[in-house]
Amino acid sequence: MTTKVTLEQVASTLIGFSNEELLRLNKQLCQIIKHRNTVRRMEATVSFAVGDKVTFNDKMGQTRVGTVNKVKRVNISVIEAPTSIQPGLRWNVAGSFLRKA
């Protein structure tokens, strides 16, 4: 049987920890968060393939439409569609920012 622990219970337990123990715990938590973010990015990236039609918002909030040109480890290379704002422009976009069109 699994017992659910509340944040208040965790916080009250942490009060008894030394600074050294808290620093070790902090390092472990940072590693867990980093791993989860890596997995999330990889899942977003592998869901796209070369030739997919995609949309994304640029830094100015404008919606861009394009085609996946290359799927890399971290980013996806997208070439803007002929009917988009700047046809032929190449973008490197994180997979988590892309939506299939």
PyMOL commands that set and color helices and strands:
alter all, ss='L'
color gray80, all
select helices_A, chain A and resi 7-14+19-46+95-97
alter helices_A, ss='H'
color red, helices_A
select strands_A, chain A and resi 53-57+63-71+75-80+90-94+99-100
alter strands_A, ss='S'
color yellow, strands_A
deselect
rebuild
show_as cartoon
